Amino acid sequence: MASVTAITRQIETLDISSGVKTAGNASSGSSARPLHAKPPSQPNASKLLTKYAAPNPFLKAKPAHPPSSLRHPTQIPKPPAYSGTPHATTGDTQTSFDIGLYDGGLEVDNESRGGSVTGEAAETLALDSSISGQYPTREWHLRDFDLGRPLGKGKFGRVYMVRTKCAPKYIVALKTLTKSEIVQFGVEKQIRREIEIQQNLRHPNVLRLYGYFHDETRVFLMLEFAGKGELYRQLSKVGCFSERRSSRYIYQMTDALKYLHSKHVIHRDIKPENLLLGLNGELKIADFGWSVHAPGNRRTTMCGTPDYLPPEMIEGKHHCEKVDHWALGVLTYEFLVGSAPFATPDNDQRSTSPPILCPVLDPTENTSESYRKILKLDYKVPNTVSIEAADLISKLLKSDPEKRIPLADALKHPWILWYRPKASVGQSERTS
């Protein structure tokens, strides 16, 4: 066996011979032409490793054309505008509309507010739009919604911003009504009538009712989400509105009332507290608690808000849709001045308390001063209000209902036309 020393010498010999051979060839005096080394086809080891090594599983192929914001613009979702259908977001943007955080209010109410009802009241309040005769919806349950932030408190419960779990993720306002409290105040039939009336209304200035359902203790109303909230809150903040803003609101209000009356619906409780503002700032009639469907247009129930009561109601006479004309005049005044024309310090009754029937005035007794002012038509328009606006107010606030200006004529009044947006021309004709 060869020794380690011998092997080492052989390796050294090879190395040396190789070196000598190369050196000898280069320095020999022969006439042989020098050898020209061929340039290597693989200049470095990295190319060999690239060719034969296993690929890196974490590397991704680089796209031929990187994404470009110009070739592929990113769509920024915006809150949807009113279109006559529930607000919705679609596809991957459905979570972009933030509905806020739920405060657990319904669970609190379960422990602190009333229980289930039985008997005739339970049957009256078993309200479900899925079995509605004219516009049936799918069957809804509270578990079908993602609950969001509270929007406010109503007369008998709370209102929440919610999103449907099923596509395309509608955004609605969910109004809750506690059954036991409805029964306590004896307004079961009134609530049922309110729902039956509102579900059949389709007008851009009337808040849509998309559906309704109930459980053992509550009734739930799926209402159009009015993105800019309560009009009364804005009026309280600024004191009064400008002539332009007031005129445009009154135009929308008049057009909506004209539509309601064409459907034989009398609202009977027009006031700022019952109005909301949509995502585009448009006015929405939101509360139909005292509304009535009256094809004969003759009613006797005394109801509404004291500041807005017409003379015929106070005197206990039959009334018709002209009560809404009177209320429109009071509303116009309040928008421009900041208070109702017949308001007095002893008549501060405008709150969210449950509705009550208004008493009939007995002129022989010491009754409300505001009622007396209404009967005497005792009001004064401040000098800050334009002559045109004062003229419309005077034509609406007539003691004789038959002398109040028709709504179709009110829509053509100079004060309305002066500020009326061009885009709204013909709206009243389309929606009547």
PyMOL commands that set and color helices and strands:
alter all, ss='L'
color gray80, all
select helices_A, chain A and resi 4-27+45-52+91-93+105-112+119-124+129-131+142-144+179-184+188-198+231-238+243-262+272-274+306-308+311-314+322-337+345-347+369-376+387-396+401-403+407-410+414-419+422-424+427-431
alter helices_A, ss='H'
color red, helices_A
select strands_A, chain A and resi 87-88+145-153+158-164+170-178+209-214+218-224+229-230+265-266+275-277+283-285+292-293
alter strands_A, ss='S'
color yellow, strands_A
deselect
rebuild
show_as cartoon
